[in-house]
Amino acid sequence: MFFKRFLGLLLSSLLLACEPKPQQDQRLEDYKSVLADHQALIRLEIAGDTFYANECIFKGSISLSNGTMAINLKNQFDGQTIVSLKMPDRLKDFPWEITFDERKGAQTQVLIGKIIETNPLKGLGYVMTSGSLTVKQMDPEYFHMDLHGKGVKYGVDLLLEQPVEIKGTIVYKSPHVSFDHMSWSDLQ
């Protein structure tokens, strides 16, 4: 009896694990379809809750310089996400998989914030402390990055705060990209 139940659960898990890819592809296409040039969507869940409202449209820039990438995107409600990471040695090999742990001196930073009250001004922000970033696409047409990991509220003691799960995606159409001693051809 136990073996049949275990086998049934195992098969169900395998089938469900195979299903999300088409859903992820469709979701990405949906995101791309609502963006105008130079606009980005950031869809994040923090501790199981949606962080930015669906109507948030981001604008900003990506800078590539001396082996690092800096992403700075801000929405119409003053929500902002900043990502800084060390680029891989093999720039043309996508996806880029970057793992990090702030407690071990990582060269990657992810800062996520938004305004939650305007009078008096009050914000809510998180710092990712560990996790992974996956840059899936970076070309003149789109930038696409997924992130998954743990983080804490900004301004708290990292050793005392219990980390929460952070996961999401950034899709940026016709991104504003500035290059220092490199060009798009170095990425393709």
MOPEWO-V283254 format. One record per backbone hydrogen bond with DSSP energy under -1.0 kcal/mol. NH is the residue of the N-H (numbers start at 1). CO is the residue of the C=O. Records with the same first field share a line. If there is no record, write none. Layout:
NH: CO ; CO
//
This chain:
5: 1
6: 2
7: 3
8: 4
9: 5
10: 6
11: 7
12: 8
13: 9
14: 10
15: 11
16: 12
17: 13
18: 14
24: 20
25: 21
26: 22
27: 23
28: 24
29: 25
30: 26
31: 27
32: 28
33: 29
38: 173
39: 36
40: 58
41: 171
43: 169
45: 167
46: 49
47: 165
49: 46
51: 44
56: 53
58: 40
59: 74
61: 72
62: 176
63: 70
64: 178
65: 68
68: 65
69: 85
70: 63
71: 83
72: 61
73: 81
74: 59
75: 79
78: 75
80: 113
81: 73
82: 111
83: 71
84: 109
85: 69
87: 67
91: 89
93: 90
94: 92
96: 135
98: 133
100: 131
102: 129
104: 101
105: 102
109: 84
111: 82
112: 126
113: 80
114: 124
116: 122
117: 122
122: 117
124: 114
126: 112
127: 152
128: 110
129: 150
130: 150
131: 100
132: 148
133: 98
134: 146
135: 96
136: 144
137: 144
139: 142
143: 172
144: 137
145: 170
146: 134
147: 168
148: 132
149: 166
150: 130
151: 164
152: 127
154: 125
156: 153
160: 157
161: 157
164: 151
166: 149
167: 45
168: 147
169: 43
170: 145
171: 41
172: 143
173: 39
174: 141
178: 62
180: 64
186: 183
187: 184
//
